[in-house]
Amino acid sequence: MSAHKYSVIVFDLGNVLINFDYDIAVKKFDKIEPHLGKKFLEHHKNNYQIHRTFEKGMISEEEFIKIALSGVNHKVEPDIFAKIYSDIFTPNNDVISLLPVLKNKFKLILLSNTDPLHKKYGYEKYEFLSHFDHSVLSFEVGSVKPEEKIFKCVEKLSQVPPQNHLYIDDITEYTETAKMRGWDVIQFLNYNQLLKEFHSRNIL
């Protein structure tokens, strides 16, 4: 147990440890056919609830791709679509560099709203994932942030009281839900701000 009141630090994935940008996919679709990227993005935004359902693990990869392909006029093969849709991530190396340091003092848990395609073709390759003791991925546990169930999944794995959790996420709605559970939270803005928050808590 750490000397701090925290024994567990919980990290969000997207726009904290890795940044994502759908414009990367848009440009690749545009190379296949002019304006195809715009069609993909509009279809993706207009069918956000389908994507959310996919993140909850309630529809299969095949079902999701079939729906998504209608947004690109079926001009892309399913396997090519999966790769373009998922190759949108770049690592936030400053934040990632903190993980091995934190690992010496705290249990680390990854908490992410994500889908199996993004995992398989997007971020699974990153070595920093090995620093985490546990990963709670929405499609694997059947729940998305800010639902209570997904936070309870973290607590079940950590096996410590809510107040021993420190949570870093960029989305206010998610940090507020965690705060209501008794977790301490940092709403992530950038690396320097995160460092200041850690220093103020005597974590680093």
Residue pairs with C-beta under 8 A, 6 or more apart in sequence:
1 7
2 105
2 106
4 105
4 201
4 202
4 203
5 163
5 164
6 106
6 164
6 165
6 166
6 184
6 201
6 203
7 106
7 107
7 158
7 160
7 164
8 106
8 107
8 108
8 109
8 154
8 158
8 160
8 164
8 165
8 166
9 102
9 106
9 107
9 108
9 109
9 165
9 166
9 167
9 168
9 203
10 108
10 109
10 110
10 111
10 154
10 165
10 166
10 167
10 168
10 178
10 183
11 17
11 108
11 109
11 110
11 111
11 132
11 168
12 111
12 112
12 167
12 168
12 169
12 170
12 171
12 174
12 188
13 110
13 111
13 112
13 114
13 123
14 20
14 112
14 113
14 114
14 170
15 170
15 188
16 92
16 95
16 168
16 169
16 170
16 188
17 91
17 92
17 95
17 96
17 110
17 128
18 89
18 90
18 91
18 92
18 123
18 126
19 89
19 90
19 91
19 92
20 88
20 89
20 90
21 88
21 90
22 41
22 44
22 88
24 87
24 88
25 37
25 40
25 84
25 85
25 87
25 88
26 37
26 38
26 40
26 41
27 37
28 37
28 84
28 87
29 36
29 37
29 39
29 40
29 72
29 76
29 84
30 36
30 37
30 38
32 72
32 75
32 76
33 73
33 75
36 72
36 73
36 75
36 76
39 71
39 72
39 73
40 68
40 71
40 72
42 71
43 68
43 70
43 71
43 72
44 51
44 68
44 71
47 67
47 68
47 71
50 59
50 64
50 67
51 64
51 115
52 144
53 59
54 64
54 115
54 139
55 113
55 114
55 115
55 138
55 139
55 144
56 138
56 139
56 142
56 143
56 144
57 116
57 138
57 139
57 140
57 141
57 142
58 142
61 82
61 116
61 117
62 78
64 115
64 117
65 78
65 81
65 82
65 117
66 78
68 81
68 85
69 76
69 78
69 81
72 81
76 84
82 117
82 120
82 121
83 121
85 117
85 118
85 121
86 117
86 118
86 120
86 121
86 122
87 121
87 122
88 118
88 122
89 118
89 122
89 123
91 126
91 128
92 191
94 191
95 191
95 194
96 128
98 194
98 198
98 204
99 108
99 128
99 131
99 132
100 131
101 204
102 108
102 203
102 204
103 131
105 203
106 203
107 133
107 134
107 158
108 131
108 132
108 133
109 132
109 133
109 134
109 135
109 136
109 154
109 157
109 158
110 129
110 132
110 134
110 135
110 136
110 137
111 136
111 145
111 150
111 151
111 154
111 167
111 169
112 135
112 136
112 137
112 138
113 138
113 144
113 145
114 137
114 138
114 139
115 138
115 139
116 139
119 137
119 139
123 129
129 135
133 157
134 154
134 157
134 158
136 150
136 153
136 154
136 157
138 144
138 145
138 150
141 149
141 150
141 153
142 149
143 149
143 150
143 153
144 150
145 151
145 169
145 171
145 173
145 174
145 177
146 173
146 174
146 176
146 177
148 177
148 181
151 177
151 178
151 181
151 183
154 165
155 162
155 165
155 181
158 164
158 165
161 182
162 181
162 182
162 183
163 182
163 183
163 184
165 178
165 182
165 183
165 184
166 183
166 184
166 185
166 186
166 201
166 203
167 175
167 178
167 183
167 184
167 185
167 186
168 185
168 186
168 188
168 194
169 175
169 178
169 185
169 187
169 188
170 187
170 188
170 189
171 187
172 187
175 185
175 186
175 187
176 185
178 185
179 185
184 201
186 194
186 197
188 194
195 204
198 204
